[in-house]
Amino acid sequence: MGNRALEFSHAHPSPSPGYAIAVNQLAEQLTRATQLGEEQRRGLAEVRAATVEKDRLRRRIRRSHLVHLAGVAARAAVEDAELAQKFDLPRTPTRGLAFRAAARTMVELAEQQKELLGKYGLVEEVLQNARKEIDQLDRLVERGAEGRRVHIGASATVKVGASEILRLVRILDGFNRGRFGNDSNLLAGWIAATNIIGPPKAAGDAADQIKPAA
């Protein structure tokens, strides 16, 4: 609705300075709404991409590195019975902060018991890769959090901008209904431009989702 109102206003200008100011401010708000819509989409895309990558990495860490450590610890338990419990993989959380903490704890324990575990098949490369991928998982969590922050911030600002666009269109509406009072064609065109037609649009098009002017 905002974009159609702007197009109509440009097509039917008025010599009034106040009208020009309102039209220019509407154009600025619509440009800002477009930018915010892009930020919304970018932030959401970052969250989704980070989530997919986190899930993939968690599966890899659990099914590869932790399985190796748990298997070695189970064999080494003949010398240290507590190792089997410390590396009890079925009891390890599978998601979120709990998984990262548990995985990091297992790697640190393996580092501390490296000499003993080495006698039962511990591969140093597994420890190196596990540390690297747990650090990578931490970075993905930060990336997702930043994307969520951008998306939420842009969404909140879009709501404020949409209200301002509505106010500006209502200002123009009050003027144009009087200006086109004797021209039914122009009046009908303006009313059509300030009413929503069709299904709701994407979040980035919030400027065109505002309710019709009163």
Buried (B, 14 or more C-beta within 10 A) or exposed (E): BBBBBBEBBEEBEBEEEEBEEBBEBBBEBBEBBBBBBEBBBBBBEBBEBBBEBBEEBBEBBBEBBBEBBBBBBBBBBEEEEEBBEBBBBEEBEEEEEEBBEBBBEBBEBBEEBEEBBBEBEBBEEBBEBBBEBBEBBEEBBEBBEBBBEBBEBBBEBBEEBBEBBBBBBBBBBEBBBEBBEEEEEBBEBBBEBBEBEEEEEEBBBBBBBBEBBE
